[in-house]
Amino acid sequence: MIETQTKPTAREETSVDDVRRIREQFDRESGGDIRKHVEQTNRVVEELRDKLGLNIVQPPPHRKLRDGTGG
């Protein structure tokens, strides 16, 4: 019988892991106060938007769906 390695390999870090770490840090710093958490998040987003030269993109207007009755 052939033996195989059962030791799990280290998982590669992803951008989701980065976001999770930052979100957890903000939560600790805000003491669970969601308002402070949101304010801190918005500050960071604004700084990065300016630094990267990004613009806010407005979603397209909501289109009313037709029901097929011609009305």
C-alpha positions in Angstrom: 0.0 0.0 0.0 1.3 3.5 -0.9 1.5 6.0 1.9 0.4 9.5 1.2 1.1 12.7 3.1 -1.7 13.7 5.3 -0.1 17.0 6.5 -2.2 19.9 5.3 -0.4 22.5 3.2 -0.4 26.1 4.3 -3.3 28.0 2.7 -2.3 30.9 0.5 -3.4 34.3 1.7 -6.1 36.0 -0.3 -7.4 39.6 -0.6 -10.5 38.4 1.4 -8.1 37.5 4.3 -6.7 41.0 4.1 -10.1 42.6 4.3 -11.1 40.3 7.1 -8.0 41.3 9.1 -8.6 45.0 8.6 -12.3 44.7 9.5 -11.5 42.8 12.7 -8.9 45.5 13.5 -11.5 48.3 13.0 -13.9 46.4 15.2 -11.4 46.1 18.0 -10.5 49.8 17.7 -14.1 50.9 17.7 -15.0 48.8 20.7 -18.0 47.3 18.9 -19.5 50.7 18.1 -20.8 50.3 14.6 -20.9 54.1 14.0 -17.2 54.5 14.8 -16.5 51.4 12.7 -18.3 52.9 9.7 -16.6 56.3 10.1 -13.2 54.7 10.2 -14.0 52.6 7.2 -15.2 55.7 5.3 -12.0 57.6 6.2 -9.8 54.8 4.9 -11.9 54.4 1.7 -11.7 58.2 1.0 -7.9 58.2 1.5 -7.4 55.3 -0.8 -9.8 56.7 -3.4 -7.8 59.9 -3.5 -4.4 58.1 -3.5 -5.5 55.8 -6.4 -7.4 58.5 -8.3 -10.6 56.6 -8.3 -14.1 58.1 -8.8 -17.4 57.1 -7.3 -19.5 55.5 -9.9 -23.3 55.9 -9.6 -25.4 52.8 -10.4 -27.6 53.1 -13.5 -31.2 54.2 -12.8 -33.6 51.5 -11.9 -35.6 50.4 -14.9 -39.2 49.5 -14.4 -39.8 45.9 -15.6 -42.7 45.4 -18.0 -45.2 42.7 -17.1 -45.9 41.8 -20.7 -49.4 43.2 -20.7 -48.5 46.3 -22.7 -49.4 48.6 -19.8 
